[in-house]
């Protein structure tokens, strides 16, 4: 049977023995087994919860349940692994954009979803599935017009001392206190930014640099901007400190992707790792000496172009898992051995089709995905007894391959 590279992975949950995976083009939950190195279709999304592309942006696992955080889908959904059933989480709010920017964080037994533009916080009780929606007062804090332009660039919020924290375009942090359910605004006094020239054309306006990522580590808030400036912020003292690392970064947008200079910060066993989007060395920050240090010394050899469009950055044990969307592969940073590994996951679509009729139905209806297993397509067409039957199946089995098959026969 033919094996192919599993493409367009959007998010993953990494465990000791397996990886749970969602992709942008295929409406199902995949499970990759480390021991057998095989992928199975753990669950196919019902039509009522999925879209033709990018239904969900994130998945979270709590015990025997997996939560699906929507991008193009209409709501949050939950999958019970034991009962093999999907449930919709009812959110009493109708003002979402069709293409959402929503991130979720687990805190205890609850899930907190932060939706950007409009900004709301959604609390989901994982036991009862009951939800609460909280609305911040943004009248004096956020420039709504600019947030609508830049909200897709933000990274997920962080939790710091029982507070959800995320950044805004106008040099403020929004804080949601989990205990009191109250919102507050923290001003980043003294932070100075220049303009981001490479965003002026796509956004059709001048754009200044701004904080896109907030991370917590050792009683401090770490902030990083679109252009890669790094700050330490003390919430108690209301003080922001700039950390210089200009000598470690460069970018060359030869194909106008316009990524963040720093994709994310990863905290691994007491160390901070800076993950670059462009062809830079990985950087580790030593908190005791307050010094930066290049790491993963051979990693630059694996770069094929000037940037990577990562869709995820996950820490598991001493490893940092990154997924390069346009290379369709994982990069695994082993922080103990100081090396980078490349891993691609292979999938046999024909095997999954034979095992699960629902998977076959999902594959053949998906016009956005070019399914090109010629053996399967030929079998599908050969089952017909006339050219008319073949034309009837035309939209089901892939226009490019089927039209070639009809021409040759």
N, C-alpha and C positions, 0 to 999 in steps of 0.2 A: 504494500500500500504506500501511497505517496505521502510524505511528510513535508510540511511547509513551516515557515517561521510565523509564529503568532504575532500579528501586527497591531499597531495602534492601541497599545495598552494605556488605559487612562489612570487606573489606580489598582492597588493590591494590598492585601493583608498578609503579612509574612508570619508563619508559625514554625515550630521546630520541624514538623514533618511535611508541611505543604505550604502552598501559596494560593490564596483566593484572589481571583482576577476579574476585572471588568475591562472591556474594550469599547472604543467609540462606535465601531461598525457592527458588531455582533451582539444581539440582545440576549445575552445569557451570562450566567455566572460560571466561570471556569475554575477548576481546581487542579493545580499541578502538584503531583506527588514527587517528593525529592528522591525517594527510594527507587521507584519504578521509572522515574523521569517521563511519565506519561501525563497527558492532559485529558481530563474528562469534563463534559458539560454537566456541571452539578445541578443547574436549574436554568430553564429557558423562561424568559420574561413573558408573561401574558401580554397580548396586544394592548390591553387596557392600561398598562403601566409603562409602555415603551414608545420610543419614537424611531424614525428611520436612521438617526445619527445622534450620538452623544447624549443618550438618555440620562446618564448619571455621571457625576464628576468625582465621586468619592464613595468608598465603602468603609464601614466600621464593623467590628465584630465584638459582641458582648456575649460571652458564654456560647449558647447554641443558636444565636441569632445574628444575622448580618443585616445591617442597615444600609440603604442605598440613598445617597444624598443627590438631589436632582440637579441636572443642568437644563436639559430640554424637557424632561419629564415634568408632570404637573405637580408632584408631591414627593414626600419621603415615603419609602416603602421598606418593609421588613420581611426577611425570609427566615423561617424557622427550619433549621437544618434537620432536626429530628422529625418533625411533622411534614417536611417538604412542602410547605405552603407559604404563599406570599400574603402579606397584609398591608393595606394602605394606612398610613398614619395621618389622621385627619388634622389639618392645620387650619384654624379659623381665620384665614387671611387670604384675600383675593387680589392683592396688588403686586404680585410678582411680575418681573419681566419674563418673556418667553424663554430667553437665554439667560439663565441665572448665574450669579456668582455667589455660591453658598458653600461655607466650610463648616465642618462639625468637629466637636471635641467631646471626648468622654470625661465625665467628672463623677466619680462614684458609680451609682446605678443610673445616672441620667446622661442624656445626650444634649449638648447645647449646640444649636445651629445658628450661625451668624450669617445673615443674608446682607449682601452689599447692594445698595441702590435698588430699592429703598433699604435703609439700614433697619433691621429688626433682629431680635434675639428670640429663638424658639427653644423652649425647654421640652424635652420628650422624656417622660417617665418610662423606662424600659420594662418595668413590671406591669403597669396598667395601660401603657400606650397613650395615656392622657397627655395633652399638650397645653402649654401656656405661651402666649405671644407678648413680647414686651417691646415698646416703642420708645426710642430715645427722643429727647427734645433737641432737634438739630438746628433750631432757628438761629442761634448765635454761633454755631460752630462750623458748619459744613457749607461749602460752596456747591450746591446741588448740581449746577451745570457742569462743573469740572469733574465732580465725582462720577457723573454719567459718562464722561470721556475716558476716565482712567481706572475705573473700579475693577476691571479684569486683571490689572497688574498686581493687585494686592495678594500677599501670602495669607495663610490661615492665621487667625488670632491665636494668642497664647493664653495660658492660665498662670497667674502670678498672685500668690497669697489670696486664694479664693476669689479672684477677679478675672473676668474675661477682658482682654485688652487688644485693641486694634487701632490702626493709624488712619489718618485722614489727609487729604491733599494740602490743607492749610496749616500744616505743622502743629497738629494737635493729636492727642490720643483719646479715643473713646473708651471708657471703663464701665463695665457692668459688674456690680457687686452681686455674686451668686447668693449670698445670705440675705441681703436686704432687698434685692431686686431693683436697686436704684442705679441710675446712670450718672456719670460725672465726666467732665472734660479736663484733660491735663494738657497745658500749653507747653510746648517745647521751646522755652525761652533761650534766645541766643543762637539758635540753629540757623546757619546761613547757607543758602543753596544758590547755585548758578542755574543757567538755562539748559534744557535738554534739546539741543539742536536737531538730533536725529528723529525726534517725535513731532517736530513742527509741521512737516509736510503731511504725514498720515493723519494728524489730528486737526490740521488746518488752523493752527493757532500757536502762539508761543506757550511753551510749557516749562515751568521751573522744575528742578529736581525735587523729589518729595520722598518721605518715608513709606516704603511698601511692605516692610517686614518687621515684626515684633517678636522677640524671643526672650525667655526668662532663664537666668542661670545665676546661681549663687547670690541671691538677694538683689540682683540688678536686672534692669531691662536692657536688652541689646536691640538696637535699631539699625536697619540698613536701608539705604535709599536706592532709587532706580539706577543711579549712576555709580553705585557701589561705595558710597560713603558710609562709615560705621560709627555708631555712637553708643555710649553707655549712659543710661538715664536712671537717676535716683528718684523714685516716686515720693519718698518721704521729704527729701530736700528740694524737690522740684528743680533739679539741676541736671543738665545734659553735657556730657564730655565727649569731644571728638577724638577718635582713635585713627591715627594716620596709617594707611596701608596702600597709599597710592602707587608705590613702586612695584606692587605685586599684581597689578591689573592692567589689562589692555582689552580692547575689543575692535573688531573689524567686521562691520555688517555688510559683507559683500553681496548678500542676497536680500538685504532689507528686512530681516526677520525682527530686528529690534528687540532683543531679549534684555532682561535685567542683567546687569553686570554680575551680581551675586545672585545665584538661583535661590539659595537658602543657607541657613545656619543649622548644623547638626550637632547635638550635644551627645557625646559618647563617653560615658564613665569619667566624668569630670573634666573633659576637654572640649573645646569649641572648634569645629571644623567649618571652614568657609568653602561652599561649593560653587565654583565658577560656571557661568553659562557660556563664556567664551574661552578661547584657547589659552588658559592660564593654569598654573600649577595649583593644586589643592593647598590650602593654607590652614595650619593649625595654630591656635592661640594658646600660649602658656599663661595661665592666669597668675601663677606665682611670680614669674619674671616680667609679666606684661609685655611679652615679645611675640612677634609672629615668626612662624617657621614653615618653610615649604615642606611638603610631604608627598608621599606616593610618587617618588622620584622618576619612575619610568612611565608615568601615566600619559605624558604628552605624546608619546609615540602612537597611542591609540586614536588620537584625533584625526579625523579624515577631512574635516573642513574647519571653519573658524568658530563655529558655535554648535551647541547642542540644545535642543528644545526638550528639557526634562519635564515630565508630567508628574513625577513623584520623587520624594526623598524620604526614605524610611530608615530608622535605626532599629536593628535587631541584634541583640547581644553586642559584640564589638564591631559589627559590620554596618556600613551605610549602603543602602540599596538605592540606586538611581535608575530611572528609565529614560533612555534617549528616544524620543518619539519618532524622529525621522530616520533613525538608524535601526529601529525596532529591536533594541537589545537593552539588557540591564548592564550597568557597571556597578560592581560590588567592591566597595573600599574596605579592605581588611585593615583596621586601624592598629591591630596588634602586630601584624607582620609588615605593615607599611607598604602594601601592594594593592594594585587594582586588578580585578578580574572582569572579563567580559562574558556575559551569558545570554544566549538566545534560547527561547523556548519553542520547541517544535510541536506541531499539532497535525493529526491525521483527520481531516474532515470526513473522509469517507467512513472511517471507523466510527466516528461519533454519529454520523447519519444512520449507520446500520444499527447502532445501539439505542437511538432515541428518535422516534418519528417526529417529535416536536422540534428537534434540532433541524431536521431536514426541512420542515415547513418554514422555520425561521430563516434558514439559509436561502431557500429558493425565492422567498418573498422579498428579500433584502436587495433592492436595486442599487443601493449605494456601495455594495461590496462586490468586487469582481471575483466571484468564485470560479476557479479555472482548473479544477481537477478533471482532466479530459476523460479519464476512464469512467468516472461517475456520469459525466455529461453524455458520453456516448451510450452508456447503458440506459440513461433516461430517455434519450431520443430513440434508441433501437427498440424500446418497448412499444413505440407507436407502429401502426401498420400502414401509414400513408404519410405523404408529405404534409397533408392537411393537419394531421396529428402533431407533426413536428413543429409546424408553424404555431399551433395552439400552445405548445410548451415553450415557445420562443422567449417570452418574458420571464419564465420561471427559472430557466437554467443558465442564463447568462448570454447576452446578445453577442459578445465578441466571439466566444468559443462556438456557440451554436451556429452562427452565420457562417463561420469557417467550415464547420462540419457539413452543412447543407451544400455549400459550394463544391466541396471535394467529392461528395457522393452523388 
